[in-house]
Amino acid sequence: MVVVLSNHKIAYFPIRKVATTTIVDGLKSLCDDPRDYRATFNDPISLRQKWLARGCFKFAVVRDPVSRILSCYGNRVIFHRDLSA
């Protein structure tokens, strides 16, 4: 998936479970014109997505891997008890 704000020349490449919804909602709030906002949801990044993002400031947000594993363990194993019989 790539989120492109063409009027602002910004392209965001989201990574799952790293505040994606919050960042996408924030980017949408920057758009006065809905035609400015484009999101493509193909995985992996397609040639069309690369073409849409050309000339833009490109960014992604990453999370500490250890923090991500501990968060997953706390949520899925402790809270949801996914490993319980």
CYANA upper distance limits for C-alpha pairs under 8 A (distance plus 0.5 A):
  1 MET  CA     13 PHE  CA      6.92
  1 MET  CA     14 PRO  CA      7.14
  1 MET  CA     39 ALA  CA      7.30
  1 MET  CA     40 THR  CA      5.64
  1 MET  CA     41 PHE  CA      4.64
  1 MET  CA     42 ASN  CA      6.00
  1 MET  CA     43 ASP  CA      6.77
  1 MET  CA     44 PRO  CA      8.15
  1 MET  CA     45 ILE  CA      7.21
  1 MET  CA     49 GLN  CA      8.41
  2 VAL  CA     11 ALA  CA      7.22
  2 VAL  CA     12 TYR  CA      6.27
  2 VAL  CA     13 PHE  CA      5.39
  2 VAL  CA     14 PRO  CA      7.32
  2 VAL  CA     39 ALA  CA      6.10
  2 VAL  CA     40 THR  CA      5.91
  2 VAL  CA     41 PHE  CA      7.32
  2 VAL  CA     45 ILE  CA      8.11
  2 VAL  CA     49 GLN  CA      6.86
  2 VAL  CA     53 ALA  CA      8.48
  3 VAL  CA     11 ALA  CA      6.06
  3 VAL  CA     12 TYR  CA      5.53
  3 VAL  CA     13 PHE  CA      7.05
  3 VAL  CA     14 PRO  CA      8.44
  3 VAL  CA     24 VAL  CA      8.01
  3 VAL  CA     37 TYR  CA      7.77
  3 VAL  CA     38 ARG  CA      6.24
  3 VAL  CA     39 ALA  CA      4.84
  3 VAL  CA     40 THR  CA      7.13
  4 VAL  CA      9 LYS  CA      7.96
  4 VAL  CA     10 ILE  CA      6.30
  4 VAL  CA     11 ALA  CA      4.86
  4 VAL  CA     12 TYR  CA      6.91
  4 VAL  CA     36 ASP  CA      8.36
  4 VAL  CA     37 TYR  CA      6.50
  4 VAL  CA     38 ARG  CA      5.66
  4 VAL  CA     39 ALA  CA      6.76
  4 VAL  CA     52 LEU  CA      7.44
  4 VAL  CA     53 ALA  CA      6.82
  5 LEU  CA      9 LYS  CA      6.33
  5 LEU  CA     10 ILE  CA      5.70
  5 LEU  CA     11 ALA  CA      6.86
  5 LEU  CA     27 LEU  CA      8.16
  5 LEU  CA     31 CYS  CA      8.02
  5 LEU  CA     36 ASP  CA      5.93
  5 LEU  CA     37 TYR  CA      5.44
  5 LEU  CA     38 ARG  CA      7.02
  6 SER  CA     10 ILE  CA      7.13
  6 SER  CA     36 ASP  CA      5.93
  6 SER  CA     37 TYR  CA      7.43
  6 SER  CA     38 ARG  CA      8.42
  6 SER  CA     56 CYS  CA      8.26
  7 ASN  CA     36 ASP  CA      6.40
  9 LYS  CA     55 GLY  CA      7.44
  9 LYS  CA     56 CYS  CA      4.85
  9 LYS  CA     57 PHE  CA      6.56
 10 ILE  CA     53 ALA  CA      8.11
 10 ILE  CA     56 CYS  CA      5.45
 10 ILE  CA     57 PHE  CA      5.33
 10 ILE  CA     58 LYS  CA      6.59
 11 ALA  CA     53 ALA  CA      6.10
 11 ALA  CA     56 CYS  CA      6.37
 11 ALA  CA     57 PHE  CA      6.48
 11 ALA  CA     58 LYS  CA      5.19
 11 ALA  CA     59 PHE  CA      6.97
 12 TYR  CA     58 LYS  CA      6.36
 12 TYR  CA     59 PHE  CA      5.64
 12 TYR  CA     60 ALA  CA      6.33
 13 PHE  CA     58 LYS  CA      7.88
 13 PHE  CA     59 PHE  CA      6.65
 13 PHE  CA     60 ALA  CA      5.51
 14 PRO  CA     18 VAL  CA      8.17
 14 PRO  CA     20 THR  CA      6.44
 14 PRO  CA     60 ALA  CA      6.29
 14 PRO  CA     61 VAL  CA      7.45
 15 ILE  CA     20 THR  CA      7.35
 15 ILE  CA     60 ALA  CA      7.68
 15 ILE  CA     61 VAL  CA      7.57
 15 ILE  CA     62 VAL  CA      7.74
 16 ARG  CA     20 THR  CA      7.04
 18 VAL  CA     61 VAL  CA      7.27
 18 VAL  CA     62 VAL  CA      7.08
 18 VAL  CA     63 ARG  CA      6.87
 19 ALA  CA     23 ILE  CA      6.69
 20 THR  CA     24 VAL  CA      6.52
 21 THR  CA     25 ASP  CA      6.51
 22 THR  CA     26 GLY  CA      6.66
 23 ILE  CA     27 LEU  CA      6.70
 24 VAL  CA     28 LYS  CA      6.65
 25 ASP  CA     29 SER  CA      6.81
 26 GLY  CA     30 LEU  CA      7.35
 27 LEU  CA     31 CYS  CA      7.71
 28 LYS  CA     37 TYR  CA      7.24
 31 CYS  CA     36 ASP  CA      6.76
 31 CYS  CA     37 TYR  CA      7.11
 32 ASP  CA     36 ASP  CA      8.23
 33 ASP  CA     37 TYR  CA      8.17
 40 THR  CA     49 GLN  CA      7.32
 42 ASN  CA     46 SER  CA      7.38
 45 ILE  CA     49 GLN  CA      6.66
 45 ILE  CA     50 LYS  CA      7.61
 46 SER  CA     50 LYS  CA      6.92
 47 LEU  CA     51 TRP  CA      6.59
 48 ARG  CA     52 LEU  CA      6.68
 49 GLN  CA     53 ALA  CA      6.75
 50 LYS  CA     54 ARG  CA      6.73
 53 ALA  CA     58 LYS  CA      7.86
 63 ARG  CA     67 SER  CA      7.86
 63 ARG  CA     68 ARG  CA      7.23
 64 ASP  CA     68 ARG  CA      6.74
 65 PRO  CA     69 ILE  CA      6.74
 66 VAL  CA     70 LEU  CA      6.70
 67 SER  CA     71 SER  CA      6.55
 68 ARG  CA     72 CYS  CA      6.64
 69 ILE  CA     73 TYR  CA      6.59
 70 LEU  CA     74 GLY  CA      6.60
 71 SER  CA     75 ASN  CA      6.61
 72 CYS  CA     76 ARG  CA      6.29
 72 CYS  CA     77 VAL  CA      8.18
 73 TYR  CA     77 VAL  CA      5.67
 73 TYR  CA     78 ILE  CA      7.13
 74 GLY  CA     78 ILE  CA      5.46
 74 GLY  CA     79 PHE  CA      6.73
 75 ASN  CA     79 PHE  CA      5.53
 75 ASN  CA     80 HIS  CA      6.80
 76 ARG  CA     80 HIS  CA      5.47
 76 ARG  CA     81 ARG  CA      6.70
 76 ARG  CA     82 ASP  CA      6.26
 77 VAL  CA     81 ARG  CA      5.13
 77 VAL  CA     82 ASP  CA      5.80
 77 VAL  CA     83 LEU  CA      6.55
